[in-house]
Amino acid sequence: MEILIVVPAHFERPFSKKLYKSKARALIPLTLPYLAALLPESHHVTLVDEQIEDIDVSRDYDCVLISSTILNSFRSYEIADSFRQRGIPVVIGGPHCTFYGDEAIEHADAIVVGEGESQVPMVIHDIEAGGLRKTIYKADDLHDLKGLPFPRYDLLNPRVFPRFPTYSVQTTRGCPYRCEFCAERYHLGEKYRMRPVDEVIEEIKRTRCRQIFFADSTFAGNRSRTMELMEKMIPLKIRWSTLWNTFRCLDREFMALAKRSGLLHINMGVESIKKDTLKTMNKKTTPADRLEEVVRILRELGISFSFNLIFGWDTDRLEDFDITLDFLMKNKVHVAFFNVFSPHKGTKIYDRYLEEGRLIDPYNMGRWPGIIAEIYPKNYSPRELEENVLRLYREFYSWPSILKRLPPPVNKAYIASWFMNIQERRLYKGNTHRANFDGI
């Protein structure tokens, strides 16, 4: 069978039809080669990352698989409709289908809801046997992550690869924490699952690359298992980056091992520097009164780091924008990402905001890139939310700020921090309106 697997691009701006394109990916994409690995090698599989390459919608295939997110959902539908008009069966999967399945099925012959390890092979088997037997393919159980196939990077278009590649490797799924705003457990289940350490090590070796990004919601959700993995990474002499919660940085033994195993950059979901905000978020993994200590430890170890911050929560006030910026400058935080709060469909907080009439445009939430206020904040206007988040980006990534915050680029970690700052400066400099900020 001839099978096409597509990750669609998204549109550049709200209500635009111009696709966002780039010359290469900063990270080698994982979704396409992993989906290909779920299929028997007897099939001929074509992978298309539309952000980098174009899709030939005139070519004949026996089946088209589309991995959709809310951001690229409108484009996913366009692609699906084009192939279905020619009688080619289309199956849409990806996180978008978890909460928007009723919408996605209008543009597909079938959808895959949830994890695809058992369902994608079933889809292909049914098509081979004469046709799709279901409109919704959904696994009854969550995968235990043992024996996952290794991604088929050999099928990727060489244009996707950047000059200095970094490969994504997944070591866990789910999250053991229960932050109020997060939809992770609704997408991936309540249980925090971990791949066997030796299988993770083997996948790292197969990339034949020394730059690795661990694409986990939280890499260090289980301390002892993470320590075991980091111990086994030491002989590989890799440089790696990932995401984990702030409180892990206060564990000196853990951080020393992370450093020895090659930790280059750590991204942390700090969310806020305010105790009352963190409490109402149920963000128990951010110790607000010890954030300065967290920064000090990271700087002592020479590790590049970034904060994720959210604005628009009900406890936030206008003065908190400047208070947060002052904190970041005083503590010389390497990198910061400023986000507007937007509740995810499927969560209880989304239902509450919808009932209260506080969602500005529920249908289009998450469909477009950029700094877009999608709620009515409690203590200021949506416009003030957008304008102040944009202002934080411009001021934080101004040259005086960069020169004051960053250490000299004398090692790979500090070079990484400089690179990220310059990238963010380029994205945000001069922007005073909603714009495309893809690439963060």
N, C-alpha and C positions, 0 to 999 in steps of 0.2 A: 504493500500500500504506500501511496504517496501522502505524507502527512505534513502539514504546515503548523508550526507552533509560533505564536506571535505574542510579544509584549508591546502593546500599542504605545505610541507617544501621547502626550497630552497637548492641549491647546495653550498657546502662549499667554493669552490674557482672557479675562472674563468675557464670555459671549463672542470670542474670536474663533475663526475657523483656521487660523494659521497654526501649524504644528510647531511645537518646540523641538528643535534639532540641535545636535552637537556633533563634533568630530569624533569623539571617543567617550567612553565612560571612565570616570575616576576610579570606580571599582569594577572588576570583571563581573558581569551579571550572573547571578546564581539561578534565577528562576528558569530561564530557558534551558540551560544544560541539564538541570535537575529533572525537569519534566521529560526531556528526551531520554534520560536514563531510566525512566519508568516504562519505556516502551521496548518491545522485543527488537533486537538488532536486525531482524529480517526485514523490517520496514525501512523505507527511505524517508528520513526526517529532515526537513528544512527549518532552520531557526531564523527568526527575523526580530531584531531589536529595532523598532521603528524610529526610535530617537536617533539612531545612527544610520539606518538604511531604509530604503523604500520597500513597500510591499507590492508585488506584482499580482494585482487582483484578477488579471486575465488568465493566469496560469491555472491549469487543472490540478486539483488535489482530490483525494478520496475522503479527506477529513481536514477541518481546520480547528485547531484548539487555540483559544484566546485566554490569556491570563489578565484579568481585569481588576483594577482598583477603583475607588470612587473618583480619584483624580482623572484617570483616563477612561472613565466609563462611557462618556459620550462618543469618544473616538472608537472605543470597542464596538459600540453599536453600529457605527458607520461601516466598519470593516466587516462585521458579521452580516449586515444587510447586503453588502456588495457580493459576498460569496453565496449567500442563500438565494439571491436572485438568479444565480446560475445553477441552482440545484445542488450545490455542494453543502454537505452537512456541516454545521458549525456547533461547537460546544464551548461555552464560556465557563470559566472557573476563576479562582482567585478570591481574595478576601471580600471583594465587592458583592459576591453572590450570597454571603452569609446573611446580610440584612436587606439586600436589594434583589433577592431571587425572583420575586414576582415581576419586577421590572425587567431584569435581564432575560428572562425566559421569553419575553415578547420579541427578542431579537436573535434567539438561538433555537436550535432543534432540541438541545438539552443543556442543562447546567450541572456543574459539579459544586456541591456545597461542602465546605470544610476541606480537610486534608485529602490529597489526591492519590496517596500511595496504593490504595486498593481500588479506587474508583476509576482512575485514568486508564489502567490496563483493561478494566471491565468495559469502558466506553469503546476502546479500540477493538476488543474481542467481539462486542455486539455488532459493530459496523462490519467487521469481517464476516460475521455470521449472517448478514443480510440486512441489518439496520438497528438503530437504537431502540432498546426495549423500554426505556424510561425517559421521562422528561427531566427528572431530578435524580441525580446520582449522589448519594450521601452515605458516608461510612457510618456503620453502627457504633464502632469503637475507635478510640484514639490510638494512633500508632505508638508502640513503646520505644521507637527510635533505634531498635536493634536491627542491624543488617540493612541499613539504608543504602541504596545504590550510590556509586560515586558519579558525580556530574560528568556529562559528555561535553567537555570543553572543546574537544576536537571538532565538534559540529558548529561552533560559533564562527561567524564571519570575522576574519582577521581585523577588519576595520573597527571592531568593537574594542579591541585591546589598546590601552594607552601605551605610551612609550615606556613608562615605569609601572608595570601592572601590580595591582593588589587583588588578591583572590578573597572571596567571601566563603567562610566555612560556618555552618550552623552546628552548635554543640548542644543546644537545649531548645525546648519549645515551651511556651507558656510563661507564667510569672507567679511566684509564691506570695506576692503581695496584693493588696486590695485597695489601690488608690481609687478615690471616688470618681475621677474623670476618665479612667482608662477602660478601653473595650477589649483588652487583651484576653481576659479569661472568657469573654463571650465568643471570641474568634477561635481560640485554641484550647478551650476547656479549662476546668478548675485546677487540674493537676499540673505541677511543674515537672516536665519530663527531661531526662538527660541521656544523651547518647553514650554508649560505652567509650571510655577514654581511649582505648587502643584503636577503635575505628576512627575516632577524630584524628589521632596522630597519623594514621595511614592516609587519610584524606589530605592532610597538610602535606605529607611527603609527595603525594601524587601531583600536587600543583607544581612542584619543582620551582617554587617561588619562596623568597624570604620575607615577602610582605603579605601579611594576612590580616583580614578583618573578620572578627567573629560576629556574625550577624544574628545575635541573640537579643531577645527583649531585655534580659538581664543575665549576663555571662556568669555572674558569681552568686546565683541564687542559693546554691548549696556550697558552704565553705569547704568542707573536707573533700568533696569531689573536685572542686575547682583547684584546690591545692594539689591534688593528685595529677590533674591534667597539666598544670603549670610545671610541676617537677619533670614530667616526661617531655615537655617542650624544650627544656634547657639544652639538650644535645642537638636540637634542630637548628639552633642559632638563628631564629627568625625574629623579625620585628612585627609586633602585632598591636592591634587597636580593638576596642570593643566598648560596650556600654555596661555600666553597673551602678548600683546605688551608692550614694555619697558616704554612708556610714562605714562601708568597707574600707575606705581610705584611712580610717582611724585605727585599723588593725595593723599594727606595725609588722608583725610576722608575715601576714598575708601580703602586704605591700612590698616587703623586701623580696619575697619569692617572686612576685609579679615582675619586679624590676629585673631579677636575675634571669627570668624566663624570656625577657625581651619586650616587655610592655613599652610601647611607644606613645600611645595616646589613649586617654580614657575620657569618654563622654558620660556625663552624669545628669540624671533627671532631678535637678535641684528643685525646679518648679517655682520656688519663691524663697526669699530670705526672711519672710515674716512668719512668726510662730502661729498666729491665729489663722492665717491662710493655710499653712501646712496642716494644722489640726482639722480644719473643715474639709480639706482634701483627703483626709486619712493618709497623709504622706508621712508614714512613721519612719521611713528610711532616710529622711533628711534631717539631721540634727542642727536646727537653726542656730543654736547658741555655740556650735562648734565648727561652723563653716570656715572661719578664719584659720582654725587648726588644720582643717582638711587641706586648704590651699597651702599652708606652710609645709605640710608633709610632702605634698606633691612637688613643691619647688625644691625641697631638700633632696628628694630622690631624682630630680632632673627629668620628670615625666611631663609630657605635654598633656593638657587637659582642657575640657570645655564644659560649660554649664548650659543646660536647657532651662529656660525660664518661661513661665506662663503669666499673661496679664489679662485681666477682665473678670477675675473671680469676684464674688460678692463682697469679700472683705477688702478688696483693693480700692485705693483712693488715688486721685491724680498725683499727689505728692510722692507716691510710691515709685513712680518712674524714676524721679531724680534720686530718691533714696537708694534705689537699687543700683543705679549708675555710679553713684558715689562709692558704694560698697565694692563694686567691681574694680573701680579705678584704685581705690585705697589698697586693695588686696592683690592688685596686679593679676587679675584673672586672665589667663591666656586667650581663651576664646569663649564667646557667649552667643547663644541663639535665643532671640526674643520672639515669642509666639503669642498669638491671640488665642484665648480660650474658645474652643468650639466643641460642644458635646457630641459624642459619637452616637449615631443611630444604633439602637439596641441596648443602650445603657439606661439605667433608671434616671440619671440626671438629664438625659435627652428628653425622656418622657415628661419630666417635671417642667423643663423649660418650654416644651411644646404646649403643655396644658396651660402654663402661665402666659402664653403669647409672647415669649421672649426670644423666639427664633425669627430672624429677619426674613429669611427666604429658605424654608426647610428643604424644598426640592433641590435647590442648587448648592446646598452645604457641601463643602469639600470638593466640588467639581472643578474649581479653578485655582491656579497657583497664585501666590502673592500674599501680602498682608491684607486680609479681608476680615472685617468685623462681621461675624455671623450671628451675634447675639445682641441683645440690649443689656449692657452692663448696668449694675445697680447704682454706681456712684459717679458715672460720667457717661457721655454719649458714645455711640459707635464710632463716630468720626474722631472724637478725641482719643479713642483706643487706637485706631489706625495711625493717626498722626503721631502719637507719642511712641508707638513701637517703631515706626520708621525713623523718628528722631533718635531713638536709642541706637539704632543701627548706624546712623550717620555719625553720631558723636563718638560711639565706642570704637568705630573703625576709622576715625580720622587719624591723620599722621601723628599729631601730637599725642593722641591716646596710645597708638601702637608703639611709638618710641618710648613712652613712659612705662607701659605695662610689660613689654616682652624682654626677656633676657637675650643677650647676644646669641646669634645662631651658630653656636660652636659645636653642637652635636645634632644628631638626627631628630631627636625629640623637639628641640627648640626650632630647628629648621621647619618641622611640621607645623608648629604654632605660627611661625612667620608666614608660611605658605597659606594657611587657612585664613589668617587675617587679611592678607593681600587679596585673596579670592573674595572674601566677604566685602571688602572695601570696593572692589570692582563691581560687585552685584548691586550695592546699595548707594554708591556715590551719586548724588544728584537726584535720586528718586523722591518725588513728592506726591506720588499717586500710586494706585495699585499697579504692580508690575510683576513680571515673572522672576521669581527668586529660586528657580529650580537649580539644583547642583549643590545645595547646602550639605 
